[in-house]
């Protein structure tokens, strides 16, 4: 291991101040993987990451005015003593090849080393999956696939490589035997890369969910008109057509003693706001959500781009997830199924949507039955419902579009001093991963591997 610095005064159990040797300053970068060997406990290596790397100088200080400020020509490099300081954020300790907690405060004068990835590879042996390597050391960060049932969030601004990371995760989970169903919002991030691709326009929408779709498309308030629409869709028989459905719902509403003005409003809104093609396309939806769950091989991509109306896309997601719930309740056995929802802000926002209840039920109760959710979105705080995002046990995050997103993550995951300024410097394919799948639990910066 290459020695790069020394521990100085002020160590605590959660923060180790160090100064970097002049010769080792090129290695002193944010998120560098290091090991600290306590001079009083040499058999143990404390594994941590460099944070708050700072260049200092004892003469030219930020709060002391010196002659060099007014006459910089007086500055001679020979009289300056610049040095680099940093904080090591300790994560775990390794003793005799085994992982333990960090329990002792490091003694000043202890040495800091660049940590060789092989040291960690020996300590982390097991049935792990890998989607990327630590940016500087090349350590393939092991991820525990068993915690997929605690759900995953992948967050980052446009262009950071979210879909590439998710594809790597999907491939790894599929290799472990999980059934993966990916809802591809645009049809360009996942559908071209896999063989089992289903057009959303082929999937049948259950009639109870179809009622919510018609209410959305026709801009009819569910509180007032939902009962009529639900009964009408569930009792409708024969080939779908706009005229036939309007005639049918009119009969249903009359039978239920709806006011004439309410009947006229429903008829008018259906005529004016719902395209005839909407009903005609229902006849082409022949694949049931249950059939989607049984397709092989995994992963299965549902290409949502074949439906232009967002409420229809939401209904497809709700239908497939609810079919999975029906299956596990019927069979009383875990399904080991992972649902990946791309552009999740459209399907699990803070406002109500057709798919939101199915997603929320899964993140709250799916663990027992092996039903898992992976959400990918540009934002967290503004786009994803709080009750849903709080149930994400593992989070991958890169450059984010708002500072509030970092604060939101920190409310339910230990971010270990990772801040907005560090995130702003990240390049495409660079993500922090924190949470249950990461055996270190705290954030580790990885560069996701290339996937086809």
Secondary structure, 3 states (H helix, E strand, C coil): CCEEEEECCCCECCEEEEEECHHHHHHCCCCCEEEEECCCCCCEEEEEEEEEEEEEECCCCCCCCCHHHHCHHHCCHHHCCEEEEEEEEEEEEEECCEEECCCCCCCCCCEEEECCHHHHHHHCCCCCECCEEECCCCCECCECHHHHHHCEEEECCCCCCHHHHHHHHHHHHHHCCCEEEEEECCCCCCHHHCCEEEEHHHECCCHHHHHHHHHHHHCCCHHHHHHHHHHHHHHCCCCCCHHHHHHHHHHHHHHCCCCHHHHHHHHHHHHHHCCHHHHHHHCCCCECHHHHHCCCCCCEEEEHHHCCCHHHHHHHHHHHHHHHHHHHHHHCCCCCEEEEECCHHHCCCCCCCCCHHHHHHHHHHHHHHCEEEEEEECCCCCCCCHHHHCCCCEEEECCCCCHHHHHHHHCCCCCCCCCHHHHHCCCCCEEEEEECCECCCCCEEEEECCCC
